[in-house]
């Protein structure tokens, strides 16, 4: 039972994402708006929103400036970008500016449902194809630090390396716990240790900087 705002100027897409929410999260209250000013007004009247699904290109947005304005006005409400945009730099910037996820409009219905669930569970969601980007100039530009120094990775235990590897595949803590057959609380502890040892502030930084790691070579040591 969630309260979700869809902010998008395309009626057909609003209807489609509304159906995704209705089917995937029965009983949820869904509100809709078609421009940033209306979205900002609704956040003032409904500060108990669980999530805002925000289009980057609707009226008033001016790209990521609209996201910044929304985060400033309603800092406690999680915002996920839902956009046709595929530029990896914009995806990273959106997360940097406070979005908790980025869902591409071309995503299959089931993937959208799983992404929204992951975000509502408190995790960050990035499109798998963004996370798996390897060895491209675009990937290098995405990171201020293009990878981790070997000594930082060597400080991770074998189990932490396995958890980091699953993180780079876009898996949530729950999925990692299932795959590695450990408790979800244990995964959370490993993630915290990984972020501390790698000297990064959040999960997204860890994932993006770990894109070129050959985990096999570290796990064979």
Secondary structure, 3 states (H helix, E strand, C coil): CCEEEEECCCHHHHHHHHHHHHHHCCCCEEEEECEHHHHHHHHHHCCCCCEEEECCCCECCCCHHHHHHHHHHCCCCCEEEEECCCCHHHHHHHHHCCCCEEEECCCCHHHHHHHHHHHHCCCCECCHHHHCCCCCHHHHHHCCCCCCCHHHHHCCCHHHHHHHHHHHCCCCHHHHHHHHCCCHHHHHHHHHHHHHHHCCCCHHHHHHHCCCCCHHHHHCC
